[in-house]
Amino acid sequence: MKNPKSTFSKTIGTLFIVLAIVCTTSLNAQAPPGGATDTQDVPLDGGLIALVIGAAAYGVKKLRDKK
């Protein structure tokens, strides 16, 4: 029988990673003070998602190497 604590931990971890990827796809940089709207927004989605995926892959590799 699987350890319920381990299953719960894996489920929460997976949910966190999925939410991090989904919620960061539409982020834009904050507008400058004073409400100036003539500036261009800077999308943070592509690089941030690549960073999160890379960090997750590195973490999985480290955990597997530890065993």
N, CA, C and O atoms as a CHARMM CRD file, in Angstrom:
* protein
*
  268
    1    1 MET  N      0.84500  -1.17800   0.00000 PROA 1      0.00000
    2    1 MET  CA     0.00000   0.00000   0.00000 PROA 1      0.00000
    3    1 MET  C      0.88700   1.23700   0.00000 PROA 1      0.00000
    4    1 MET  O      1.89300   1.28600   0.70800 PROA 1      0.00000
    5    2 LYS  N      0.51800   2.22200  -0.78400 PROA 2      0.00000
    6    2 LYS  CA     1.29900   3.44300  -0.87000 PROA 2      0.00000
    7    2 LYS  C      1.12000   4.27900   0.38700 PROA 2      0.00000
    8    2 LYS  O      0.07900   4.25000   1.04400 PROA 2      0.00000
    9    3 ASN  N      2.16000   5.01600   0.69200 PROA 3      0.00000
   10    3 ASN  CA     2.12400   5.92200   1.82000 PROA 3      0.00000
   11    3 ASN  C      1.22900   7.11500   1.46900 PROA 3      0.00000
   12    3 ASN  O      1.51900   7.82800   0.50800 PROA 3      0.00000
   13    4 PRO  N      0.14100   7.35300   2.22800 PROA 4      0.00000
   14    4 PRO  CA    -0.77200   8.45300   1.89000 PROA 4      0.00000
   15    4 PRO  C     -0.10300   9.82100   1.96900 PROA 4      0.00000
   16    4 PRO  O     -0.45500  10.72800   1.21400 PROA 4      0.00000
   17    5 LYS  N      0.85500   9.97500   2.87200 PROA 5      0.00000
   18    5 LYS  CA     1.54700  11.25600   3.00100 PROA 5      0.00000
   19    5 LYS  C      2.38700  11.53000   1.75700 PROA 5      0.00000
   20    5 LYS  O      2.45400  12.66700   1.29000 PROA 5      0.00000
   21    6 SER  N      3.02100  10.50100   1.22300 PROA 6      0.00000
   22    6 SER  CA     3.83600  10.64800   0.02000 PROA 6      0.00000
   23    6 SER  C      2.95600  10.96300  -1.18600 PROA 6      0.00000
   24    6 SER  O      3.31100  11.81300  -2.00300 PROA 6      0.00000
   25    7 THR  N      1.83100  10.29900  -1.30400 PROA 7      0.00000
   26    7 THR  CA     0.90700  10.55200  -2.40900 PROA 7      0.00000
   27    7 THR  C      0.36800  11.97200  -2.34400 PROA 7      0.00000
   28    7 THR  O      0.28200  12.65500  -3.36500 PROA 7      0.00000
   29    8 PHE  N      0.00800  12.41400  -1.15900 PROA 8      0.00000
   30    8 PHE  CA    -0.49600  13.78200  -0.97600 PROA 8      0.00000
   31    8 PHE  C      0.57400  14.79500  -1.35100 PROA 8      0.00000
   32    8 PHE  O      0.28700  15.78400  -2.02400 PROA 8      0.00000
   33    9 SER  N      1.80400  14.55300  -0.92100 PROA 9      0.00000
   34    9 SER  CA     2.90100  15.45900  -1.21700 PROA 9      0.00000
   35    9 SER  C      3.14900  15.54800  -2.72100 PROA 9      0.00000
   36    9 SER  O      3.35900  16.64200  -3.24500 PROA 9      0.00000
   37   10 LYS  N      3.12800  14.42700  -3.41400 PROA 10     0.00000
   38   10 LYS  CA     3.32700  14.42800  -4.86200 PROA 10     0.00000
   39   10 LYS  C      2.18200  15.14100  -5.57200 PROA 10     0.00000
   40   10 LYS  O      2.40700  15.85100  -6.55200 PROA 10     0.00000
   41   11 THR  N      0.97000  14.95800  -5.09100 PROA 11     0.00000
   42   11 THR  CA    -0.19100  15.60700  -5.69500 PROA 11     0.00000
   43   11 THR  C     -0.10500  17.12400  -5.53400 PROA 11     0.00000
   44   11 THR  O     -0.35400  17.86300  -6.48700 PROA 11     0.00000
   45   12 ILE  N      0.23900  17.58400  -4.35600 PROA 12     0.00000
   46   12 ILE  CA     0.35900  19.02200  -4.10300 PROA 12     0.00000
   47   12 ILE  C      1.49600  19.60900  -4.93500 PROA 12     0.00000
   48   12 ILE  O      1.35900  20.70200  -5.48500 PROA 12     0.00000
   49   13 GLY  N      2.60700  18.90000  -5.03100 PROA 13     0.00000
   50   13 GLY  CA     3.73400  19.37100  -5.83500 PROA 13     0.00000
   51   13 GLY  C      3.37400  19.50200  -7.29800 PROA 13     0.00000
   52   13 GLY  O      3.70200  20.50300  -7.93600 PROA 13     0.00000
   53   14 THR  N      2.70200  18.49700  -7.83400 PROA 14     0.00000
   54   14 THR  CA     2.27800  18.53100  -9.22900 PROA 14     0.00000
   55   14 THR  C      1.28200  19.66200  -9.46300 PROA 14     0.00000
   56   14 THR  O      1.37300  20.37400 -10.46300 PROA 14     0.00000
   57   15 LEU  N      0.34600  19.82600  -8.56000 PROA 15     0.00000
   58   15 LEU  CA    -0.63900  20.89900  -8.67200 PROA 15     0.00000
   59   15 LEU  C      0.04100  22.26600  -8.64900 PROA 15     0.00000
   60   15 LEU  O     -0.33400  23.15600  -9.41200 PROA 15     0.00000
   61   16 PHE  N      1.03000  22.43800  -7.78700 PROA 16     0.00000
   62   16 PHE  CA     1.75700  23.69900  -7.70300 PROA 16     0.00000
   63   16 PHE  C      2.48100  24.00500  -9.00600 PROA 16     0.00000
   64   16 PHE  O      2.45300  25.14200  -9.47700 PROA 16     0.00000
   65   17 ILE  N      3.12400  23.01000  -9.59000 PROA 17     0.00000
   66   17 ILE  CA     3.85100  23.21600 -10.85200 PROA 17     0.00000
   67   17 ILE  C      2.88300  23.57500 -11.97600 PROA 17     0.00000
   68   17 ILE  O      3.15400  24.48700 -12.75700 PROA 17     0.00000
   69   18 VAL  N      1.76900  22.87300 -12.06400 PROA 18     0.00000
   70   18 VAL  CA     0.78300  23.15400 -13.11200 PROA 18     0.00000
   71   18 VAL  C      0.21700  24.56500 -12.94000 PROA 18     0.00000
   72   18 VAL  O      0.09900  25.30400 -13.91700 PROA 18     0.00000
   73   19 LEU  N     -0.12900  24.94000 -11.72500 PROA 19     0.00000
   74   19 LEU  CA    -0.66500  26.28600 -11.48900 PROA 19     0.00000
   75   19 LEU  C      0.38500  27.35900 -11.77600 PROA 19     0.00000
   76   19 LEU  O      0.04900  28.42500 -12.29100 PROA 19     0.00000
   77   20 ALA  N      1.63700  27.09400 -11.45300 PROA 20     0.00000
   78   20 ALA  CA     2.69200  28.06900 -11.73100 PROA 20     0.00000
   79   20 ALA  C      2.82700  28.29900 -13.22700 PROA 20     0.00000
   80   20 ALA  O      3.01400  29.43500 -13.66200 PROA 20     0.00000
   81   21 ILE  N      2.73500  27.24700 -14.01500 PROA 21     0.00000
   82   21 ILE  CA     2.85300  27.38400 -15.46600 PROA 21     0.00000
   83   21 ILE  C      1.62400  28.08700 -16.04400 PROA 21     0.00000
   84   21 ILE  O      1.75400  28.96600 -16.89600 PROA 21     0.00000
   85   22 VAL  N      0.44700  27.70700 -15.58700 PROA 22     0.00000
   86   22 VAL  CA    -0.78700  28.28000 -16.12300 PROA 22     0.00000
   87   22 VAL  C     -0.94100  29.74700 -15.72400 PROA 22     0.00000
   88   22 VAL  O     -1.35200  30.56800 -16.54400 PROA 22     0.00000
   89   23 CYS  N     -0.62100  30.08100 -14.49200 PROA 23     0.00000
   90   23 CYS  CA    -0.84400  31.44300 -13.99700 PROA 23     0.00000
   91   23 CYS  C      0.20200  32.43400 -14.48800 PROA 23     0.00000
   92   23 CYS  O     -0.04600  33.63900 -14.44100 PROA 23     0.00000
   93   24 THR  N      1.35000  31.98300 -14.95200 PROA 24     0.00000
   94   24 THR  CA     2.38600  32.91300 -15.37800 PROA 24     0.00000
   95   24 THR  C      2.34900  33.19400 -16.87300 PROA 24     0.00000
   96   24 THR  O      3.17300  33.96400 -17.36600 PROA 24     0.00000
   97   25 THR  N      1.43100  32.60200 -17.59800 PROA 25     0.00000
   98   25 THR  CA     1.42900  32.79600 -19.04200 PROA 25     0.00000
   99   25 THR  C      0.91600  34.16400 -19.46900 PROA 25     0.00000
  100   25 THR  O      1.18700  34.59000 -20.59200 PROA 25     0.00000
  101   26 SER  N      0.19200  34.85800 -18.61600 PROA 26     0.00000
  102   26 SER  CA    -0.36400  36.14200 -19.03500 PROA 26     0.00000
  103   26 SER  C      0.09800  37.30900 -18.15600 PROA 26     0.00000
  104   26 SER  O     -0.60000  38.32000 -18.07500 PROA 26     0.00000
  105   27 LEU  N      1.22400  37.19600 -17.51300 PROA 27     0.00000
  106   27 LEU  CA     1.72400  38.28000 -16.67100 PROA 27     0.00000
  107   27 LEU  C      2.40000  39.35100 -17.50800 PROA 27     0.00000
  108   27 LEU  O      3.07600  39.04200 -18.49000 PROA 27     0.00000
  109   28 ASN  N      2.22400  40.58700 -17.13100 PROA 28     0.00000
  110   28 ASN  CA     2.90200  41.71400 -17.75900 PROA 28     0.00000
  111   28 ASN  C      3.58600  42.52300 -16.67300 PROA 28     0.00000
  112   28 ASN  O      3.20400  42.46300 -15.50400 PROA 28     0.00000
  113   29 ALA  N      4.59500  43.27600 -17.06300 PROA 29     0.00000
  114   29 ALA  CA     5.30100  44.10600 -16.10400 PROA 29     0.00000
  115   29 ALA  C      4.36700  45.18900 -15.56800 PROA 29     0.00000
  116   29 ALA  O      3.39700  45.56900 -16.22300 PROA 29     0.00000
  117   30 GLN  N      4.67000  45.67000 -14.39100 PROA 30     0.00000
  118   30 GLN  CA     3.84600  46.68600 -13.74700 PROA 30     0.00000
  119   30 GLN  C      4.00000  48.03100 -14.45800 PROA 30     0.00000
  120   30 GLN  O      5.09100  48.37700 -14.91200 PROA 30     0.00000
  121   31 ALA  N      2.91300  48.77900 -14.55000 PROA 31     0.00000
  122   31 ALA  CA     2.93700  50.10400 -15.18100 PROA 31     0.00000
  123   31 ALA  C      3.74300  51.06900 -14.32100 PROA 31     0.00000
  124   31 ALA  O      3.78600  50.91900 -13.10000 PROA 31     0.00000
  125   32 PRO  N      4.37400  52.04900 -14.93500 PROA 32     0.00000
  126   32 PRO  CA     5.15600  53.02400 -14.16500 PROA 32     0.00000
  127   32 PRO  C      4.26100  53.87400 -13.27800 PROA 32     0.00000
  128   32 PRO  O      3.07000  54.01000 -13.56000 PROA 32     0.00000
  129   33 PRO  N      4.80900  54.45000 -12.20900 PROA 33     0.00000
  130   33 PRO  CA     4.00400  55.30200 -11.33000 PROA 33     0.00000
  131   33 PRO  C      3.46600  56.52400 -12.07900 PROA 33     0.00000
  132   33 PRO  O      4.10700  57.02600 -13.00200 PROA 33     0.00000
  133   34 GLY  N      2.32500  56.97900 -11.68800 PROA 34     0.00000
  134   34 GLY  CA     1.73200  58.14400 -12.32300 PROA 34     0.00000
  135   34 GLY  C      0.70400  57.76800 -13.37500 PROA 34     0.00000
  136   34 GLY  O      0.05700  58.65100 -13.93700 PROA 34     0.00000
  137   35 GLY  N      0.53700  56.49900 -13.65400 PROA 35     0.00000
  138   35 GLY  CA    -0.47600  56.05200 -14.58600 PROA 35     0.00000
  139   35 GLY  C     -0.18100  56.30600 -16.04300 PROA 35     0.00000
  140   35 GLY  O     -1.11300  56.38300 -16.84400 PROA 35     0.00000
  141   36 ALA  N      1.07400  56.43800 -16.42200 PROA 36     0.00000
  142   36 ALA  CA     1.40900  56.64300 -17.83500 PROA 36     0.00000
  143   36 ALA  C      1.06200  55.38500 -18.61500 PROA 36     0.00000
  144   36 ALA  O      1.54000  54.29600 -18.29800 PROA 36     0.00000
  145   37 THR  N      0.23200  55.54100 -19.63100 PROA 37     0.00000
  146   37 THR  CA    -0.21500  54.37100 -20.39300 PROA 37     0.00000
  147   37 THR  C      0.40100  54.31200 -21.78700 PROA 37     0.00000
  148   37 THR  O      0.02500  53.44900 -22.58000 PROA 37     0.00000
  149   38 ASP  N      1.32700  55.19600 -22.10400 PROA 38     0.00000
  150   38 ASP  CA     1.90600  55.20500 -23.44500 PROA 38     0.00000
  151   38 ASP  C      3.12400  54.28400 -23.57100 PROA 38     0.00000
  152   38 ASP  O      3.78700  54.28600 -24.60800 PROA 38     0.00000
  153   39 THR  N      3.42700  53.50700 -22.54400 PROA 39     0.00000
  154   39 THR  CA     4.57000  52.59600 -22.57900 PROA 39     0.00000
  155   39 THR  C      4.12600  51.22300 -23.05600 PROA 39     0.00000
  156   39 THR  O      2.94200  50.89000 -23.00800 PROA 39     0.00000
  157   40 GLN  N      5.07700  50.43600 -23.51200 PROA 40     0.00000
  158   40 GLN  CA     4.79600  49.06400 -23.94800 PROA 40     0.00000
  159   40 GLN  C      4.90000  48.11900 -22.75400 PROA 40     0.00000
  160   40 GLN  O      5.80600  48.25000 -21.93000 PROA 40     0.00000
  161   41 ASP  N      3.97900  47.17800 -22.66300 PROA 41     0.00000
  162   41 ASP  CA     4.05100  46.16100 -21.62000 PROA 41     0.00000
  163   41 ASP  C      5.12000  45.13500 -21.99700 PROA 41     0.00000
  164   41 ASP  O      5.36300  44.87400 -23.17500 PROA 41     0.00000
  165   42 VAL  N      5.74300  44.57100 -20.98800 PROA 42     0.00000
  166   42 VAL  CA     6.77400  43.56900 -21.20600 PROA 42     0.00000
  167   42 VAL  C      6.21000  42.21300 -20.79700 PROA 42     0.00000
  168   42 VAL  O      5.92700  42.00200 -19.61700 PROA 42     0.00000
  169   43 PRO  N      6.04000  41.28800 -21.74000 PROA 43     0.00000
  170   43 PRO  CA     5.52300  39.96600 -21.37600 PROA 43     0.00000
  171   43 PRO  C      6.58700  39.16300 -20.62800 PROA 43     0.00000
  172   43 PRO  O      7.76100  39.17500 -20.99700 PROA 43     0.00000
  173   44 LEU  N      6.16700  38.47900 -19.59200 PROA 44     0.00000
  174   44 LEU  CA     7.08200  37.68200 -18.78800 PROA 44     0.00000
  175   44 LEU  C      6.83600  36.18400 -18.97000 PROA 44     0.00000
  176   44 LEU  O      7.36200  35.38600 -18.19500 PROA 44     0.00000
  177   45 ASP  N      6.06600  35.78800 -19.95100 PROA 45     0.00000
  178   45 ASP  CA     5.63800  34.39800 -20.02500 PROA 45     0.00000
  179   45 ASP  C      6.69900  33.43600 -20.55600 PROA 45     0.00000
  180   45 ASP  O      6.95400  32.42100 -19.90900 PROA 45     0.00000
  181   46 GLY  N      7.32200  33.69900 -21.68600 PROA 46     0.00000
  182   46 GLY  CA     8.21100  32.72100 -22.31100 PROA 46     0.00000
  183   46 GLY  C      9.41500  32.35400 -21.47500 PROA 46     0.00000
  184   46 GLY  O      9.66000  31.17300 -21.23000 PROA 46     0.00000
  185   47 GLY  N     10.16800  33.33900 -21.03400 PROA 47     0.00000
  186   47 GLY  CA    11.36400  33.07400 -20.25700 PROA 47     0.00000
  187   47 GLY  C     11.06300  32.51400 -18.88400 PROA 47     0.00000
  188   47 GLY  O     11.79200  31.66000 -18.38100 PROA 47     0.00000
  189   48 LEU  N      9.99000  32.99200 -18.27800 PROA 48     0.00000
  190   48 LEU  CA     9.63500  32.52600 -16.94400 PROA 48     0.00000
  191   48 LEU  C      9.19500  31.06600 -16.96800 PROA 48     0.00000
  192   48 LEU  O      9.54600  30.29600 -16.07400 PROA 48     0.00000
  193   49 ILE  N      8.43400  30.68600 -17.98100 PROA 49     0.00000
  194   49 ILE  CA     8.00800  29.29000 -18.09500 PROA 49     0.00000
  195   49 ILE  C      9.21300  28.38400 -18.33700 PROA 49     0.00000
  196   49 ILE  O      9.30700  27.30400 -17.75400 PROA 49     0.00000
  197   50 ALA  N     10.12900  28.81900 -19.19100 PROA 50     0.00000
  198   50 ALA  CA    11.33800  28.02700 -19.44000 PROA 50     0.00000
  199   50 ALA  C     12.14800  27.87200 -18.15400 PROA 50     0.00000
  200   50 ALA  O     12.70700  26.80500 -17.90000 PROA 50     0.00000
  201   51 LEU  N     12.21500  28.92800 -17.34300 PROA 51     0.00000
  202   51 LEU  CA    12.93800  28.86600 -16.08500 PROA 51     0.00000
  203   51 LEU  C     12.27200  27.89500 -15.10700 PROA 51     0.00000
  204   51 LEU  O     12.95800  27.11600 -14.44600 PROA 51     0.00000
  205   52 VAL  N     10.95400  27.93600 -15.01300 PROA 52     0.00000
  206   52 VAL  CA    10.22600  27.03900 -14.10600 PROA 52     0.00000
  207   52 VAL  C     10.39300  25.58900 -14.54800 PROA 52     0.00000
  208   52 VAL  O     10.63300  24.71400 -13.71600 PROA 52     0.00000
  209   53 ILE  N     10.27000  25.32600 -15.84000 PROA 53     0.00000
  210   53 ILE  CA    10.42200  23.95700 -16.34000 PROA 53     0.00000
  211   53 ILE  C     11.85400  23.46500 -16.11700 PROA 53     0.00000
  212   53 ILE  O     12.06600  22.31900 -15.71900 PROA 53     0.00000
  213   54 GLY  N     12.82100  24.32400 -16.37100 PROA 54     0.00000
  214   54 GLY  CA    14.21300  23.94600 -16.14200 PROA 54     0.00000
  215   54 GLY  C     14.48700  23.65100 -14.67800 PROA 54     0.00000
  216   54 GLY  O     15.17900  22.68500 -14.35900 PROA 54     0.00000
  217   55 ALA  N     13.95000  24.47700 -13.78400 PROA 55     0.00000
  218   55 ALA  CA    14.14100  24.25600 -12.35400 PROA 55     0.00000
  219   55 ALA  C     13.47500  22.95900 -11.90200 PROA 55     0.00000
  220   55 ALA  O     14.03100  22.23200 -11.07900 PROA 55     0.00000
  221   56 ALA  N     12.29000  22.66500 -12.43400 PROA 56     0.00000
  222   56 ALA  CA    11.60900  21.42200 -12.07800 PROA 56     0.00000
  223   56 ALA  C     12.40000  20.21100 -12.57400 PROA 56     0.00000
  224   56 ALA  O     12.53800  19.22500 -11.85100 PROA 56     0.00000
  225   57 ALA  N     12.91200  20.27800 -13.78900 PROA 57     0.00000
  226   57 ALA  CA    13.70200  19.16800 -14.32600 PROA 57     0.00000
  227   57 ALA  C     14.98000  18.96700 -13.52200 PROA 57     0.00000
  228   57 ALA  O     15.37400  17.83300 -13.25100 PROA 57     0.00000
  229   58 TYR  N     15.62500  20.06300 -13.14200 PROA 58     0.00000
  230   58 TYR  CA    16.84200  19.97200 -12.33900 PROA 58     0.00000
  231   58 TYR  C     16.53200  19.36000 -10.96800 PROA 58     0.00000
  232   58 TYR  O     17.30400  18.54300 -10.46400 PROA 58     0.00000
  233   59 GLY  N     15.41700  19.74800 -10.37200 PROA 59     0.00000
  234   59 GLY  CA    15.01900  19.18300  -9.08200 PROA 59     0.00000
  235   59 GLY  C     14.74100  17.69700  -9.16800 PROA 59     0.00000
  236   59 GLY  O     15.13100  16.93900  -8.28000 PROA 59     0.00000
  237   60 VAL  N     14.06800  17.27100 -10.23100 PROA 60     0.00000
  238   60 VAL  CA    13.78900  15.84500 -10.42000 PROA 60     0.00000
  239   60 VAL  C     15.08900  15.07800 -10.59400 PROA 60     0.00000
  240   60 VAL  O     15.24800  13.99300 -10.03600 PROA 60     0.00000
  241   61 LYS  N     16.01700  15.63000 -11.36000 PROA 61     0.00000
  242   61 LYS  CA    17.31400  14.97900 -11.57500 PROA 61     0.00000
  243   61 LYS  C     18.05900  14.83000 -10.26400 PROA 61     0.00000
  244   61 LYS  O     18.61900  13.77000  -9.98700 PROA 61     0.00000
  245   62 LYS  N     18.07300  15.87800  -9.45300 PROA 62     0.00000
  246   62 LYS  CA    18.76300  15.83400  -8.16100 PROA 62     0.00000
  247   62 LYS  C     18.13000  14.79300  -7.23100 PROA 62     0.00000
  248   62 LYS  O     18.83800  14.08200  -6.51700 PROA 62     0.00000
  249   63 LEU  N     16.80100  14.70700  -7.24200 PROA 63     0.00000
  250   63 LEU  CA    16.12100  13.72300  -6.39000 PROA 63     0.00000
  251   63 LEU  C     16.42800  12.29700  -6.84400 PROA 63     0.00000
  252   63 LEU  O     16.62000  11.40600  -6.01700 PROA 63     0.00000
  253   64 ARG  N     16.47400  12.08600  -8.14700 PROA 64     0.00000
  254   64 ARG  CA    16.78300  10.73700  -8.64900 PROA 64     0.00000
  255   64 ARG  C     18.24600  10.37200  -8.39700 PROA 64     0.00000
  256   64 ARG  O     18.55200   9.21200  -8.12100 PROA 64     0.00000
  257   65 ASP  N     19.13900  11.33400  -8.48600 PROA 65     0.00000
  258   65 ASP  CA    20.55600  11.07100  -8.20600 PROA 65     0.00000
  259   65 ASP  C     20.78400  10.76900  -6.72600 PROA 65     0.00000
  260   65 ASP  O     21.70300  10.02900  -6.37600 PROA 65     0.00000
  261   66 LYS  N     19.96300  11.33100  -5.87600 PROA 66     0.00000
  262   66 LYS  CA    20.10100  11.13300  -4.44600 PROA 66     0.00000
  263   66 LYS  C     19.78000   9.69500  -4.04700 PROA 66     0.00000
  264   66 LYS  O     20.35400   9.16400  -3.09600 PROA 66     0.00000
  265   67 LYS  N     18.85500   9.06700  -4.78400 PROA 67     0.00000
  266   67 LYS  CA    18.47800   7.67900  -4.49000 PROA 67     0.00000
  267   67 LYS  C     19.51300   6.79400  -5.03200 PROA 67     0.00000
  268   67 LYS  O     19.41100   5.57400  -4.90400 PROA 67     0.00000
